[in-house]
Amino acid sequence: MSAVADLIGLANSDRIESSSAWEWRMAIYVDVSSAVHAKAGIGRYAGSLAQALILRDPERFALFYNRTGSSLPPEGLESVPART
């Protein structure tokens, strides 16, 4: 797999067969940087949105955030796959 495909999540995608043709089920990354670095306002919103999306389709979504030495994913999302 190419570096570009890996970057956009194709490495984590699943090839599924539909009734008419093959489809790619690409991972969708939710940017939760504001939830990781700011715990108020937009940060809480981003964390809540990510939780709601992941609860709806756990195999489809993953997290993306800028990791620093002490940054952790939002509470409740620690087990979700992430790119940092």
CYANA upper distance limits for C-alpha pairs under 8 A (distance plus 0.5 A):
  1 MET  CA      5 ALA  CA      6.82
  1 MET  CA      6 ASP  CA      7.21
  1 MET  CA     11 ALA  CA      7.43
  2 SER  CA      6 ASP  CA      6.75
  3 ALA  CA      7 LEU  CA      6.57
  4 VAL  CA      8 ILE  CA      6.84
  5 ALA  CA      9 GLY  CA      6.74
  5 ALA  CA     10 LEU  CA      5.56
  5 ALA  CA     11 ALA  CA      6.97
  6 ASP  CA     10 LEU  CA      6.05
  6 ASP  CA     11 ALA  CA      5.45
  6 ASP  CA     12 ASN  CA      8.25
  9 GLY  CA     13 SER  CA      6.96
  9 GLY  CA     26 MET  CA      6.92
  9 GLY  CA     27 ALA  CA      6.08
  9 GLY  CA     28 ILE  CA      7.93
  9 GLY  CA     29 TYR  CA      8.44
 10 LEU  CA     26 MET  CA      6.40
 10 LEU  CA     27 ALA  CA      7.59
 12 ASN  CA     26 MET  CA      7.49
 12 ASN  CA     27 ALA  CA      6.62
 13 SER  CA     24 TRP  CA      7.17
 13 SER  CA     25 ARG  CA      5.85
 13 SER  CA     26 MET  CA      4.88
 13 SER  CA     27 ALA  CA      6.03
 14 ASP  CA     24 TRP  CA      6.52
 14 ASP  CA     25 ARG  CA      5.61
 14 ASP  CA     26 MET  CA      7.18
 15 ARG  CA     22 TRP  CA      7.43
 15 ARG  CA     23 GLU  CA      6.45
 15 ARG  CA     24 TRP  CA      5.23
 15 ARG  CA     25 ARG  CA      6.55
 16 ILE  CA     22 TRP  CA      6.50
 16 ILE  CA     23 GLU  CA      6.02
 16 ILE  CA     24 TRP  CA      6.76
 16 ILE  CA     25 ARG  CA      7.35
 17 GLU  CA     21 ALA  CA      6.72
 17 GLU  CA     22 TRP  CA      5.13
 17 GLU  CA     23 GLU  CA      6.65
 18 SER  CA     22 TRP  CA      6.41
 18 SER  CA     23 GLU  CA      7.23
 25 ARG  CA     60 ARG  CA      8.13
 26 MET  CA     60 ARG  CA      7.70
 27 ALA  CA     59 GLU  CA      8.34
 27 ALA  CA     60 ARG  CA      5.62
 27 ALA  CA     61 PHE  CA      6.11
 27 ALA  CA     62 ALA  CA      7.21
 28 ILE  CA     60 ARG  CA      6.62
 28 ILE  CA     61 PHE  CA      5.32
 28 ILE  CA     62 ALA  CA      6.65
 29 TYR  CA     61 PHE  CA      6.26
 29 TYR  CA     62 ALA  CA      5.25
 29 TYR  CA     63 LEU  CA      5.69
 29 TYR  CA     64 PHE  CA      6.36
 30 VAL  CA     50 ALA  CA      6.96
 30 VAL  CA     61 PHE  CA      7.52
 30 VAL  CA     62 ALA  CA      6.73
 30 VAL  CA     63 LEU  CA      5.48
 30 VAL  CA     64 PHE  CA      6.28
 31 ASP  CA     46 ALA  CA      8.40
 31 ASP  CA     63 LEU  CA      6.59
 31 ASP  CA     64 PHE  CA      5.17
 31 ASP  CA     65 TYR  CA      6.21
 32 VAL  CA     36 VAL  CA      6.79
 32 VAL  CA     43 GLY  CA      8.12
 32 VAL  CA     46 ALA  CA      6.29
 32 VAL  CA     47 GLY  CA      6.86
 32 VAL  CA     50 ALA  CA      7.83
 32 VAL  CA     63 LEU  CA      7.03
 32 VAL  CA     64 PHE  CA      6.57
 32 VAL  CA     65 TYR  CA      6.03
 32 VAL  CA     73 PRO  CA      8.37
 32 VAL  CA     74 PRO  CA      8.41
 33 SER  CA     37 HIS  CA      6.64
 33 SER  CA     43 GLY  CA      8.30
 33 SER  CA     64 PHE  CA      7.61
 33 SER  CA     65 TYR  CA      4.94
 33 SER  CA     66 ASN  CA      6.49
 34 SER  CA     38 ALA  CA      5.85
 34 SER  CA     39 LYS  CA      8.14
 34 SER  CA     42 ILE  CA      7.11
 34 SER  CA     43 GLY  CA      5.01
 34 SER  CA     46 ALA  CA      7.23
 35 ALA  CA     39 LYS  CA      6.32
 35 ALA  CA     40 ALA  CA      8.44
 35 ALA  CA     42 ILE  CA      7.81
 35 ALA  CA     43 GLY  CA      4.23
 35 ALA  CA     44 ARG  CA      6.35
 35 ALA  CA     45 TYR  CA      8.14
 35 ALA  CA     46 ALA  CA      6.20
 35 ALA  CA     47 GLY  CA      5.81
 35 ALA  CA     73 PRO  CA      8.18
 35 ALA  CA     74 PRO  CA      6.61
 36 VAL  CA     43 GLY  CA      7.68
 36 VAL  CA     65 TYR  CA      7.81
 36 VAL  CA     71 SER  CA      6.70
 36 VAL  CA     72 LEU  CA      6.65
 36 VAL  CA     73 PRO  CA      6.17
 36 VAL  CA     74 PRO  CA      6.38
 37 HIS  CA     43 GLY  CA      8.01
 37 HIS  CA     71 SER  CA      7.46
 38 ALA  CA     42 ILE  CA      8.34
 38 ALA  CA     43 GLY  CA      5.77
 39 LYS  CA     43 GLY  CA      5.72
 39 LYS  CA     44 ARG  CA      6.44
 40 ALA  CA     44 ARG  CA      5.97
 41 GLY  CA     45 TYR  CA      6.94
 42 ILE  CA     46 ALA  CA      6.53
 43 GLY  CA     47 GLY  CA      6.72
 44 ARG  CA     48 SER  CA      6.57
 45 TYR  CA     49 LEU  CA      6.52
 46 ALA  CA     50 ALA  CA      6.62
 47 GLY  CA     51 GLN  CA      6.71
 47 GLY  CA     74 PRO  CA      6.56
 48 SER  CA     52 ALA  CA      6.70
 49 LEU  CA     53 LEU  CA      6.71
 50 ALA  CA     54 ILE  CA      6.56
 50 ALA  CA     63 LEU  CA      8.43
 51 GLN  CA     55 LEU  CA      6.53
 51 GLN  CA     76 GLY  CA      8.15
 51 GLN  CA     77 LEU  CA      7.50
 52 ALA  CA     56 ARG  CA      6.81
 53 LEU  CA     57 ASP  CA      6.97
 53 LEU  CA     58 PRO  CA      8.25
 53 LEU  CA     61 PHE  CA      7.75
 54 ILE  CA     58 PRO  CA      5.09
 54 ILE  CA     59 GLU  CA      8.26
 54 ILE  CA     60 ARG  CA      7.95
 54 ILE  CA     61 PHE  CA      6.26
 54 ILE  CA     62 ALA  CA      8.27
 57 ASP  CA     61 PHE  CA      7.41
 62 ALA  CA     80 VAL  CA      6.62
 62 ALA  CA     81 PRO  CA      5.64
 62 ALA  CA     82 ALA  CA      6.05
 62 ALA  CA     83 ARG  CA      8.36
 63 LEU  CA     80 VAL  CA      7.37
 63 LEU  CA     81 PRO  CA      6.73
 63 LEU  CA     82 ALA  CA      4.87
 63 LEU  CA     83 ARG  CA      6.77
 64 PHE  CA     82 ALA  CA      6.02
 64 PHE  CA     83 ARG  CA      5.37
 64 PHE  CA     84 THR  CA      6.23
 65 TYR  CA     82 ALA  CA      8.22
 65 TYR  CA     83 ARG  CA      7.19
 65 TYR  CA     84 THR  CA      5.58
 66 ASN  CA     84 THR  CA      5.77
 67 ARG  CA     71 SER  CA      6.16
 67 ARG  CA     72 LEU  CA      8.17
 67 ARG  CA     84 THR  CA      5.94
 72 LEU  CA     78 GLU  CA      8.27
 73 PRO  CA     77 LEU  CA      6.63
 73 PRO  CA     78 GLU  CA      6.17
 74 PRO  CA     78 GLU  CA      7.39
